[in-house]
Each structure stands twice: as C-alpha cells, then as structure tokens.
Amino acid sequence: MSTDKPEPQANAEHMGSPLDVQRRDMFTFIRWSLWFTAMCRLPLEYYLPTSLRFLASTLNWIYEVFLYFTIIHIDILFMCTIYLYKDKGDLALLVNSLIQAIIFMWTLIIKVYFKRIKRKKIEELMQFLNNEYRTQSAAGFTYVTMKESVDLSNTWTKVFLISCYVGGAFWLFVPFLRRDRSLPLPCWYPFDYKSPIVYESIYLLQCLAQMQMAAAFASTSAFYLLVAVVFSGQLDVLNCSLKNVIATTYLNLRKPKSELIKLREEHNIENFEINQYYCAEEHKTDLDCLPHLLDGENPEPQNFYAAFKQAFKHCVTHHQYILCGLQMLEDIYSYLWYLKTMKATVLACLFAFVWVKSTAANSFLTIFSFSQYLVLAIWEMFMICYSAEIIFLNSQRCDEALQRSPWHLHACEIKKDILFFILNAQQPFRLTGGKMFNLNVEKFRRFLSTSFSIFTSLQQMDEREGQP
C-alpha cells in the first residue's frame, strides 16, 4: 500500500463493541522526560501571566543552553583527562575516561538531533499518532481494542525510564560510599575542586549532567519503543477489522439476524487459530448490539459490492495510516540507530576491558557502576531490535487476517479487491539502521556474540599475562 499520509476522515472508525475505549495521550510520561532534557519545548506560556508570555521563548533558550553547557563541559574535561594522563601508564583511568567521553558525546548528539534537527518530525509523529489512531476494530462478530498494547507500551517505557534514572543516579552516591571528597565523574579540573563551596557547586553540576545523560538515553529509546508497540497494536486492530470485513459488509446492508447467524457459523471455522494478534485480546460481540454500532451518517448501500467497498475502504485507509506512521518512525531513527549500534559495540568492548582489568581497591564500585551501563546498553539494544522484529512480523499478517474472513462466499464480486490488497500487504515493513542493515533479533544476537567474543579474548589475554 502507498505510504502517503492519508487524509483524516470523519466517522472512519466504527465502534466494534458496546465498550467505548477512550482516546488518550500516548506520550504523557515521556513528555516529562523530554521537558527535563530540553529535547522538547517547555510549554511555559501556559503558566506565565499574559503580560510575561513573551518570555517563554527566552526562558526555553536559556534552559537549553545551560543544559548543553553541563554536557559539553563534562565531555571536554574527560577529553583533557585522556590527553594529560596518556603517558602516565594508568590504563584503567584512560579507558574509564574514554567510556565517559563517548557517552556524553552521544548524549550531546541525541539532544541536538531531537531538539534541533528532527524536532518538527517528532512533533508531527506525536500528533499523527495521538489524533488519528483507532481505539478499536470495526463492527463485526469479534473486536479488539488498543487497551492491551497501550498498557504494555506504558509499562515498558516507564520501567525503562525509571531504570535509566536509577542507573544514572547511582553514580551520584559513589563519593559517599567511598567516604572521600571525590566526584561522581572523576575527571581532571584546572583548579582545586575540593575547597568548600567549589566542591558542592561542581558536585551539583555533575549531578545535573549525569541525570541529563540518563534522561536523554532513556527518552530516545522509550519514545521509539512506545511508537513501535502502539503501531503493533494498530496492526492488531486492522487485522481484526479485516477478519470481520464480510460481517461489517452485512451490517452495512442491514441484513437480518438470521443471515448474520448463518455467516457467523461460516466465520467461526477460523476462530480456533492461535497467535492471530501481537498482544490484543479478541472479544465476541453480542449480535443484538451490532445494529446499534454502525455509523448512522453513512447512507445504506444499494448492493453487496457497494457495502463491501464501504467497509473495505476503512481497512485500506487504516493500513495506509499505519505504514505512513512507521515510515515517519524510520525517517527519524534510521541513521540514529546506525550510529547507536556502532557506539554500543565500542562501549561493550570497553566495558569488557574494565571488567577484566579493574584490580584497584575500589574496583567493586567501578565494576558495579559500569556494569549498570552495560546492562542498560544491552537492554536498550534488545528493545530496539525487538521493536523492529514485532513490526516486521505483524506487518505481514494483514493478508492472513483477510483470508480468515469468509470472503469466498462472495468471491466473484470482491476477488479483485481481495487479491490486490493481499499483493500489497505481503510486503513487510522493515525498520533499519541507516538503510545498511535490518534491525531484528538476529542483529541483537550478533551484537551479543561480538561483545562476548571480545570479553573472552580479553580474559584469556589477562590470564596469560598473569602466568609466570
């Protein structure tokens, strides 16, 4: 199907059941994280007095520049640490500083990318998803809603966001665990930072930079995961509508209950198949309620084909909407995930080195702190690849869903429309990394294999060096 953005249509969504699923904002929780990192414009004009609303843009700009400063100055200090200590022989310090420099450089990149490069496209995608997603499937013998996919996406994003914040916040307590006046991010400073007031100021600045890093990582990946899961839920809704398209056609024709019962007997042949949907739960609709669920504004069709076109048009439009939204997601994240994959692989190698080589007295805190980074990096890569995998699998189930309907009862009239849709729906949608490789579970497996191989090699080298 074409991925051109479809025009919004009034009354395009039938009520599939007596249950009225309310539309809601999908990005409420993520917006707070985006506001905290200045990756999304703060709506200050709603909270300022009318006479001071002109200050909203200025305050947003000041806040954004200040947060950029917290990230950039930490990154520069770690680079200076690498330069000044490169001949000192402290390899562990150099590797730790290199890890932090890469992490904060990536934080700066994604903050600028989200706020300055892709801001309009991200806002457009959020509005496109919130305003036009369908809460439930078309009227038919069965129905599914978006409740399960919305609940799943909210749970996953909240857990990942909280985990990233907790992992980042642990670094802030390391100086207290060491019981010295060290800093959460040990790097070189051109002055004595241990003096009173100066230490507290530097500590607070590093705290803000560390939490900005955690929030930026969490927000970008959680946003991607949420959109992927919600569109997978939309595919569930579409598949149920396709499965019930003949029943919807009969309802459009105002068929009597006896004919609906006869059609349902034909329809039930395919209802025993499992795993028809990603996460939605299918429910049966009471036949007595079906006539009340139709859109009364549409005129009654004159014949079966006209009624079928009326029902099938909503499915085609919905399919175009999903493909358009997925293409918007691909345009935003494709090249970002290409760089992310390379960055995650390099960091996994450096984490492996730190794990093998950390032998200092305080190595436990160092290993534990970087292990949190490693776990979150692996978890993030899994979410990226898994989200793309479920999109790939669900996007090629539309033809199967259509074939579950008893379309063969009217094959002479609708065969061409059915075959044309199946021909287009068999092309799965692939989310990629820079158009260079497909994101899927196999890519995640190769990432783990590469990281584990490097870790094993480093461990063997360390054992050989320790032998007399």
Contacts in CASP RR format, 6 or more apart in sequence:
PFRMAT RR
TARGET T0000
AUTHOR 0000-0000-0000
METHOD contacts of the structure
MODEL  1
MSTDKPEPQANAEHMGSPLDVQRRDMFTFIRWSLWFTAMCRLPLEYYLPT
SLRFLASTLNWIYEVFLYFTIIHIDILFMCTIYLYKDKGDLALLVNSLIQ
AIIFMWTLIIKVYFKRIKRKKIEELMQFLNNEYRTQSAAGFTYVTMKESV
DLSNTWTKVFLISCYVGGAFWLFVPFLRRDRSLPLPCWYPFDYKSPIVYE
SIYLLQCLAQMQMAAAFASTSAFYLLVAVVFSGQLDVLNCSLKNVIATTY
LNLRKPKSELIKLREEHNIENFEINQYYCAEEHKTDLDCLPHLLDGENPE
PQNFYAAFKQAFKHCVTHHQYILCGLQMLEDIYSYLWYLKTMKATVLACL
FAFVWVKSTAANSFLTIFSFSQYLVLAIWEMFMICYSAEIIFLNSQRCDE
ALQRSPWHLHACEIKKDILFFILNAQQPFRLTGGKMFNLNVEKFRRFLST
SFSIFTSLQQMDEREGQP
1 316 0 8 1.000
1 319 0 8 1.000
1 320 0 8 1.000
1 323 0 8 1.000
1 421 0 8 1.000
1 424 0 8 1.000
1 425 0 8 1.000
2 320 0 8 1.000
2 323 0 8 1.000
3 320 0 8 1.000
3 323 0 8 1.000
3 324 0 8 1.000
3 326 0 8 1.000
3 327 0 8 1.000
4 320 0 8 1.000
4 324 0 8 1.000
5 128 0 8 1.000
5 324 0 8 1.000
6 317 0 8 1.000
6 320 0 8 1.000
6 321 0 8 1.000
6 324 0 8 1.000
8 131 0 8 1.000
8 132 0 8 1.000
9 317 0 8 1.000
11 295 0 8 1.000
11 297 0 8 1.000
11 298 0 8 1.000
12 134 0 8 1.000
12 314 0 8 1.000
12 317 0 8 1.000
12 318 0 8 1.000
13 134 0 8 1.000
13 135 0 8 1.000
13 136 0 8 1.000
13 138 0 8 1.000
13 314 0 8 1.000
14 137 0 8 1.000
14 138 0 8 1.000
14 139 0 8 1.000
14 248 0 8 1.000
14 293 0 8 1.000
14 294 0 8 1.000
14 295 0 8 1.000
14 314 0 8 1.000
15 136 0 8 1.000
15 139 0 8 1.000
15 293 0 8 1.000
16 136 0 8 1.000
16 137 0 8 1.000
16 138 0 8 1.000
16 139 0 8 1.000
16 140 0 8 1.000
16 143 0 8 1.000
16 285 0 8 1.000
16 293 0 8 1.000
17 136 0 8 1.000
17 143 0 8 1.000
17 145 0 8 1.000
17 283 0 8 1.000
17 285 0 8 1.000
17 289 0 8 1.000
17 293 0 8 1.000
18 286 0 8 1.000
18 289 0 8 1.000
18 293 0 8 1.000
19 136 0 8 1.000
19 145 0 8 1.000
21 135 0 8 1.000
21 136 0 8 1.000
21 145 0 8 1.000
21 146 0 8 1.000
21 147 0 8 1.000
22 135 0 8 1.000
23 130 0 8 1.000
23 133 0 8 1.000
23 135 0 8 1.000
24 150 0 8 1.000
25 130 0 8 1.000
26 126 0 8 1.000
26 129 0 8 1.000
26 130 0 8 1.000
26 133 0 8 1.000
26 150 0 8 1.000
26 153 0 8 1.000
26 226 0 8 1.000
26 230 0 8 1.000
27 126 0 8 1.000
27 130 0 8 1.000
27 223 0 8 1.000
27 226 0 8 1.000
29 154 0 8 1.000
29 157 0 8 1.000
29 158 0 8 1.000
29 161 0 8 1.000
30 157 0 8 1.000
30 161 0 8 1.000
30 219 0 8 1.000
30 222 0 8 1.000
30 223 0 8 1.000
30 226 0 8 1.000
31 40 0 8 1.000
33 161 0 8 1.000
33 215 0 8 1.000
33 218 0 8 1.000
33 219 0 8 1.000
33 222 0 8 1.000
34 40 0 8 1.000
34 114 0 8 1.000
34 219 0 8 1.000
34 223 0 8 1.000
35 42 0 8 1.000
36 211 0 8 1.000
36 212 0 8 1.000
36 215 0 8 1.000
37 67 0 8 1.000
37 111 0 8 1.000
37 212 0 8 1.000
37 215 0 8 1.000
37 216 0 8 1.000
37 219 0 8 1.000
38 60 0 8 1.000
38 63 0 8 1.000
38 64 0 8 1.000
38 67 0 8 1.000
38 111 0 8 1.000
38 115 0 8 1.000
39 110 0 8 1.000
39 111 0 8 1.000
39 114 0 8 1.000
39 115 0 8 1.000
39 216 0 8 1.000
39 219 0 8 1.000
40 114 0 8 1.000
40 115 0 8 1.000
40 119 0 8 1.000
40 122 0 8 1.000
41 60 0 8 1.000
41 119 0 8 1.000
42 56 0 8 1.000
42 59 0 8 1.000
42 60 0 8 1.000
42 63 0 8 1.000
43 56 0 8 1.000
44 55 0 8 1.000
44 56 0 8 1.000
44 59 0 8 1.000
44 60 0 8 1.000
45 53 0 8 1.000
45 56 0 8 1.000
48 55 0 8 1.000
48 56 0 8 1.000
64 115 0 8 1.000
67 111 0 8 1.000
67 208 0 8 1.000
67 212 0 8 1.000
68 108 0 8 1.000
68 111 0 8 1.000
70 205 0 8 1.000
70 208 0 8 1.000
70 209 0 8 1.000
70 212 0 8 1.000
71 104 0 8 1.000
71 107 0 8 1.000
71 108 0 8 1.000
71 111 0 8 1.000
71 209 0 8 1.000
71 212 0 8 1.000
71 213 0 8 1.000
72 108 0 8 1.000
73 205 0 8 1.000
73 209 0 8 1.000
74 100 0 8 1.000
74 104 0 8 1.000
74 185 0 8 1.000
74 187 0 8 1.000
74 206 0 8 1.000
74 209 0 8 1.000
75 101 0 8 1.000
75 104 0 8 1.000
75 105 0 8 1.000
75 108 0 8 1.000
77 187 0 8 1.000
77 188 0 8 1.000
77 189 0 8 1.000
78 97 0 8 1.000
78 98 0 8 1.000
78 100 0 8 1.000
78 101 0 8 1.000
78 104 0 8 1.000
78 185 0 8 1.000
78 187 0 8 1.000
79 101 0 8 1.000
80 187 0 8 1.000
80 188 0 8 1.000
81 93 0 8 1.000
81 97 0 8 1.000
81 187 0 8 1.000
81 188 0 8 1.000
82 94 0 8 1.000
82 97 0 8 1.000
82 98 0 8 1.000
82 101 0 8 1.000
84 188 0 8 1.000
85 93 0 8 1.000
85 94 0 8 1.000
85 97 0 8 1.000
85 188 0 8 1.000
86 94 0 8 1.000
91 357 0 8 1.000
92 354 0 8 1.000
92 357 0 8 1.000
92 358 0 8 1.000
92 360 0 8 1.000
92 366 0 8 1.000
93 186 0 8 1.000
95 350 0 8 1.000
95 353 0 8 1.000
95 354 0 8 1.000
95 357 0 8 1.000
96 186 0 8 1.000
96 354 0 8 1.000
96 366 0 8 1.000
96 370 0 8 1.000
97 187 0 8 1.000
98 350 0 8 1.000
99 347 0 8 1.000
99 350 0 8 1.000
99 351 0 8 1.000
99 354 0 8 1.000
99 370 0 8 1.000
99 373 0 8 1.000
100 185 0 8 1.000
100 187 0 8 1.000
102 343 0 8 1.000
102 346 0 8 1.000
102 347 0 8 1.000
102 350 0 8 1.000
103 213 0 8 1.000
103 347 0 8 1.000
103 373 0 8 1.000
104 209 0 8 1.000
104 213 0 8 1.000
106 340 0 8 1.000
106 343 0 8 1.000
107 212 0 8 1.000
107 213 0 8 1.000
107 216 0 8 1.000
107 217 0 8 1.000
109 339 0 8 1.000
110 216 0 8 1.000
110 217 0 8 1.000
110 220 0 8 1.000
110 336 0 8 1.000
111 212 0 8 1.000
111 216 0 8 1.000
113 336 0 8 1.000
114 122 0 8 1.000
114 219 0 8 1.000
114 220 0 8 1.000
118 332 0 8 1.000
121 328 0 8 1.000
121 331 0 8 1.000
121 332 0 8 1.000
122 223 0 8 1.000
122 332 0 8 1.000
124 328 0 8 1.000
125 227 0 8 1.000
125 325 0 8 1.000
125 328 0 8 1.000
125 329 0 8 1.000
125 332 0 8 1.000
128 324 0 8 1.000
128 325 0 8 1.000
128 328 0 8 1.000
129 227 0 8 1.000
129 230 0 8 1.000
129 231 0 8 1.000
129 325 0 8 1.000
132 321 0 8 1.000
133 146 0 8 1.000
133 230 0 8 1.000
133 234 0 8 1.000
134 146 0 8 1.000
134 234 0 8 1.000
134 237 0 8 1.000
134 318 0 8 1.000
135 145 0 8 1.000
135 146 0 8 1.000
135 237 0 8 1.000
136 143 0 8 1.000
136 144 0 8 1.000
136 145 0 8 1.000
136 146 0 8 1.000
136 237 0 8 1.000
137 143 0 8 1.000
137 144 0 8 1.000
137 145 0 8 1.000
137 237 0 8 1.000
137 238 0 8 1.000
137 240 0 8 1.000
137 241 0 8 1.000
137 244 0 8 1.000
138 240 0 8 1.000
138 241 0 8 1.000
138 244 0 8 1.000
138 245 0 8 1.000
138 248 0 8 1.000
138 311 0 8 1.000
138 314 0 8 1.000
138 315 0 8 1.000
139 244 0 8 1.000
139 247 0 8 1.000
139 248 0 8 1.000
139 251 0 8 1.000
139 285 0 8 1.000
139 290 0 8 1.000
139 293 0 8 1.000
139 294 0 8 1.000
140 244 0 8 1.000
140 247 0 8 1.000
140 248 0 8 1.000
140 251 0 8 1.000
140 285 0 8 1.000
140 290 0 8 1.000
141 244 0 8 1.000
141 247 0 8 1.000
141 264 0 8 1.000
141 267 0 8 1.000
141 284 0 8 1.000
141 285 0 8 1.000
141 287 0 8 1.000
142 240 0 8 1.000
142 243 0 8 1.000
142 244 0 8 1.000
142 271 0 8 1.000
142 282 0 8 1.000
142 283 0 8 1.000
142 284 0 8 1.000
142 285 0 8 1.000
143 240 0 8 1.000
143 244 0 8 1.000
143 282 0 8 1.000
143 283 0 8 1.000
143 285 0 8 1.000
144 236 0 8 1.000
144 237 0 8 1.000
144 240 0 8 1.000
144 277 0 8 1.000
144 280 0 8 1.000
144 281 0 8 1.000
144 282 0 8 1.000
144 283 0 8 1.000
145 237 0 8 1.000
145 280 0 8 1.000
146 230 0 8 1.000
146 233 0 8 1.000
146 234 0 8 1.000
146 237 0 8 1.000
146 280 0 8 1.000
148 233 0 8 1.000
148 279 0 8 1.000
148 280 0 8 1.000
148 281 0 8 1.000
149 229 0 8 1.000
149 230 0 8 1.000
149 232 0 8 1.000
149 233 0 8 1.000
149 234 0 8 1.000
149 236 0 8 1.000
149 278 0 8 1.000
149 279 0 8 1.000
149 280 0 8 1.000
150 230 0 8 1.000
152 229 0 8 1.000
152 279 0 8 1.000
153 225 0 8 1.000
153 226 0 8 1.000
153 229 0 8 1.000
153 230 0 8 1.000
154 226 0 8 1.000
156 222 0 8 1.000
156 225 0 8 1.000
156 226 0 8 1.000
156 229 0 8 1.000
156 383 0 8 1.000
157 222 0 8 1.000
157 225 0 8 1.000
157 226 0 8 1.000
160 218 0 8 1.000
160 221 0 8 1.000
160 222 0 8 1.000
160 225 0 8 1.000
160 379 0 8 1.000
160 380 0 8 1.000
160 383 0 8 1.000
161 218 0 8 1.000
161 219 0 8 1.000
161 222 0 8 1.000
163 218 0 8 1.000
163 376 0 8 1.000
163 379 0 8 1.000
164 214 0 8 1.000
164 215 0 8 1.000
164 217 0 8 1.000
164 218 0 8 1.000
164 376 0 8 1.000
165 211 0 8 1.000
165 214 0 8 1.000
165 215 0 8 1.000
165 218 0 8 1.000
167 214 0 8 1.000
167 372 0 8 1.000
167 376 0 8 1.000
168 210 0 8 1.000
168 211 0 8 1.000
168 213 0 8 1.000
168 214 0 8 1.000
168 372 0 8 1.000
169 210 0 8 1.000
169 211 0 8 1.000
169 214 0 8 1.000
170 368 0 8 1.000
170 369 0 8 1.000
170 372 0 8 1.000
171 184 0 8 1.000
171 185 0 8 1.000
171 210 0 8 1.000
171 369 0 8 1.000
172 184 0 8 1.000
172 206 0 8 1.000
172 207 0 8 1.000
172 210 0 8 1.000
174 182 0 8 1.000
174 184 0 8 1.000
174 365 0 8 1.000
174 369 0 8 1.000
175 181 0 8 1.000
175 182 0 8 1.000
175 183 0 8 1.000
175 184 0 8 1.000
175 203 0 8 1.000
177 365 0 8 1.000
178 362 0 8 1.000
178 365 0 8 1.000
181 194 0 8 1.000
181 199 0 8 1.000
183 193 0 8 1.000
183 202 0 8 1.000
183 203 0 8 1.000
183 206 0 8 1.000
184 203 0 8 1.000
184 206 0 8 1.000
184 207 0 8 1.000
184 210 0 8 1.000
185 206 0 8 1.000
185 209 0 8 1.000
185 210 0 8 1.000
189 202 0 8 1.000
191 198 0 8 1.000
192 198 0 8 1.000
193 199 0 8 1.000
193 202 0 8 1.000
217 376 0 8 1.000
217 380 0 8 1.000
220 336 0 8 1.000
221 380 0 8 1.000
221 383 0 8 1.000
221 384 0 8 1.000
224 329 0 8 1.000
224 333 0 8 1.000
224 383 0 8 1.000
224 384 0 8 1.000
224 387 0 8 1.000
225 383 0 8 1.000
225 384 0 8 1.000
225 387 0 8 1.000
227 329 0 8 1.000
228 329 0 8 1.000
228 387 0 8 1.000
228 388 0 8 1.000
228 390 0 8 1.000
228 391 0 8 1.000
228 431 0 8 1.000
229 279 0 8 1.000
229 387 0 8 1.000
229 390 0 8 1.000
231 322 0 8 1.000
231 325 0 8 1.000
231 326 0 8 1.000
231 329 0 8 1.000
231 391 0 8 1.000
232 278 0 8 1.000
232 279 0 8 1.000
232 390 0 8 1.000
232 391 0 8 1.000
232 394 0 8 1.000
233 277 0 8 1.000
233 278 0 8 1.000
233 279 0 8 1.000
233 280 0 8 1.000
233 394 0 8 1.000
234 318 0 8 1.000
234 321 0 8 1.000
234 322 0 8 1.000
235 278 0 8 1.000
235 322 0 8 1.000
235 394 0 8 1.000
235 395 0 8 1.000
235 397 0 8 1.000
235 398 0 8 1.000
236 277 0 8 1.000
236 278 0 8 1.000
236 279 0 8 1.000
236 280 0 8 1.000
236 394 0 8 1.000
237 280 0 8 1.000
237 318 0 8 1.000
238 315 0 8 1.000
238 318 0 8 1.000
238 319 0 8 1.000
238 322 0 8 1.000
238 398 0 8 1.000
238 401 0 8 1.000
239 276 0 8 1.000
239 277 0 8 1.000
239 397 0 8 1.000
239 398 0 8 1.000
239 400 0 8 1.000
239 401 0 8 1.000
240 277 0 8 1.000
240 280 0 8 1.000
240 282 0 8 1.000
240 401 0 8 1.000
241 248 0 8 1.000
241 314 0 8 1.000
241 315 0 8 1.000
241 318 0 8 1.000
242 315 0 8 1.000
242 398 0 8 1.000
242 401 0 8 1.000
242 402 0 8 1.000
242 404 0 8 1.000
242 405 0 8 1.000
243 270 0 8 1.000
243 276 0 8 1.000
243 401 0 8 1.000
243 402 0 8 1.000
243 404 0 8 1.000
243 405 0 8 1.000
244 267 0 8 1.000
244 405 0 8 1.000
245 308 0 8 1.000
245 311 0 8 1.000
245 312 0 8 1.000
245 315 0 8 1.000
245 402 0 8 1.000
245 405 0 8 1.000
245 407 0 8 1.000
246 263 0 8 1.000
246 267 0 8 1.000
246 308 0 8 1.000
246 405 0 8 1.000
246 406 0 8 1.000
246 407 0 8 1.000
246 409 0 8 1.000
246 410 0 8 1.000
247 260 0 8 1.000
247 263 0 8 1.000
247 264 0 8 1.000
247 267 0 8 1.000
247 405 0 8 1.000
248 311 0 8 1.000
249 304 0 8 1.000
249 307 0 8 1.000
249 308 0 8 1.000
249 310 0 8 1.000
249 311 0 8 1.000
249 312 0 8 1.000
250 259 0 8 1.000
250 260 0 8 1.000
250 263 0 8 1.000
250 307 0 8 1.000
251 260 0 8 1.000
251 290 0 8 1.000
251 291 0 8 1.000
251 293 0 8 1.000
251 294 0 8 1.000
252 294 0 8 1.000
252 298 0 8 1.000
252 300 0 8 1.000
252 301 0 8 1.000
252 307 0 8 1.000
252 310 0 8 1.000
252 311 0 8 1.000
253 300 0 8 1.000
253 301 0 8 1.000
253 304 0 8 1.000
253 307 0 8 1.000
254 291 0 8 1.000
254 300 0 8 1.000
255 263 0 8 1.000
257 287 0 8 1.000
257 288 0 8 1.000
260 287 0 8 1.000
260 290 0 8 1.000
261 287 0 8 1.000
263 406 0 8 1.000
263 409 0 8 1.000
264 287 0 8 1.000
266 406 0 8 1.000
266 409 0 8 1.000
267 405 0 8 1.000
267 406 0 8 1.000
269 406 0 8 1.000
270 404 0 8 1.000
270 405 0 8 1.000
273 404 0 8 1.000
276 282 0 8 1.000
276 397 0 8 1.000
276 401 0 8 1.000
276 404 0 8 1.000
278 390 0 8 1.000
278 393 0 8 1.000
278 394 0 8 1.000
285 293 0 8 1.000
298 310 0 8 1.000
301 307 0 8 1.000
301 310 0 8 1.000
304 410 0 8 1.000
304 413 0 8 1.000
305 413 0 8 1.000
305 414 0 8 1.000
308 410 0 8 1.000
308 413 0 8 1.000
308 414 0 8 1.000
308 417 0 8 1.000
309 417 0 8 1.000
312 414 0 8 1.000
312 417 0 8 1.000
312 421 0 8 1.000
315 421 0 8 1.000
316 421 0 8 1.000
319 398 0 8 1.000
319 421 0 8 1.000
319 425 0 8 1.000
322 395 0 8 1.000
323 395 0 8 1.000
323 429 0 8 1.000
326 391 0 8 1.000
326 395 0 8 1.000
326 429 0 8 1.000
326 431 0 8 1.000
327 429 0 8 1.000
329 431 0 8 1.000
330 431 0 8 1.000
330 432 0 8 1.000
333 431 0 8 1.000
334 431 0 8 1.000
334 432 0 8 1.000
334 433 0 8 1.000
334 434 0 8 1.000
334 435 0 8 1.000
335 433 0 8 1.000
335 434 0 8 1.000
337 384 0 8 1.000
337 432 0 8 1.000
337 433 0 8 1.000
337 434 0 8 1.000
337 439 0 8 1.000
338 433 0 8 1.000
338 434 0 8 1.000
338 436 0 8 1.000
340 381 0 8 1.000
340 384 0 8 1.000
341 381 0 8 1.000
341 433 0 8 1.000
341 437 0 8 1.000
341 443 0 8 1.000
341 447 0 8 1.000
344 377 0 8 1.000
344 380 0 8 1.000
344 381 0 8 1.000
344 447 0 8 1.000
345 447 0 8 1.000
345 450 0 8 1.000
345 451 0 8 1.000
347 373 0 8 1.000
347 374 0 8 1.000
347 377 0 8 1.000
348 374 0 8 1.000
348 377 0 8 1.000
348 378 0 8 1.000
348 447 0 8 1.000
348 450 0 8 1.000
348 451 0 8 1.000
348 454 0 8 1.000
349 451 0 8 1.000
349 454 0 8 1.000
351 370 0 8 1.000
351 371 0 8 1.000
351 373 0 8 1.000
351 374 0 8 1.000
351 377 0 8 1.000
352 451 0 8 1.000
352 454 0 8 1.000
352 455 0 8 1.000
352 458 0 8 1.000
353 458 0 8 1.000
354 366 0 8 1.000
354 367 0 8 1.000
354 370 0 8 1.000
355 367 0 8 1.000
355 370 0 8 1.000
355 371 0 8 1.000
355 455 0 8 1.000
356 455 0 8 1.000
356 458 0 8 1.000
356 459 0 8 1.000
356 462 0 8 1.000
357 458 0 8 1.000
357 462 0 8 1.000
358 366 0 8 1.000
358 367 0 8 1.000
360 366 0 8 1.000
378 448 0 8 1.000
378 451 0 8 1.000
381 444 0 8 1.000
381 447 0 8 1.000
382 444 0 8 1.000
384 439 0 8 1.000
384 444 0 8 1.000
385 439 0 8 1.000
385 440 0 8 1.000
385 441 0 8 1.000
385 443 0 8 1.000
385 444 0 8 1.000
385 447 0 8 1.000
386 441 0 8 1.000
386 444 0 8 1.000
387 431 0 8 1.000
387 439 0 8 1.000
388 430 0 8 1.000
388 431 0 8 1.000
388 438 0 8 1.000
388 439 0 8 1.000
388 440 0 8 1.000
389 439 0 8 1.000
389 440 0 8 1.000
389 441 0 8 1.000
391 429 0 8 1.000
391 431 0 8 1.000
392 428 0 8 1.000
392 429 0 8 1.000
392 430 0 8 1.000
392 431 0 8 1.000
392 438 0 8 1.000
392 440 0 8 1.000
393 428 0 8 1.000
395 428 0 8 1.000
395 429 0 8 1.000
396 425 0 8 1.000
396 426 0 8 1.000
396 427 0 8 1.000
396 428 0 8 1.000
398 421 0 8 1.000
398 425 0 8 1.000
399 421 0 8 1.000
399 422 0 8 1.000
399 425 0 8 1.000
399 426 0 8 1.000
402 418 0 8 1.000
402 421 0 8 1.000
402 422 0 8 1.000
402 425 0 8 1.000
403 422 0 8 1.000
407 414 0 8 1.000
407 418 0 8 1.000
411 418 0 8 1.000
430 438 0 8 1.000
430 439 0 8 1.000
431 438 0 8 1.000
431 439 0 8 1.000
432 438 0 8 1.000
432 439 0 8 1.000
433 439 0 8 1.000
437 443 0 8 1.000
END
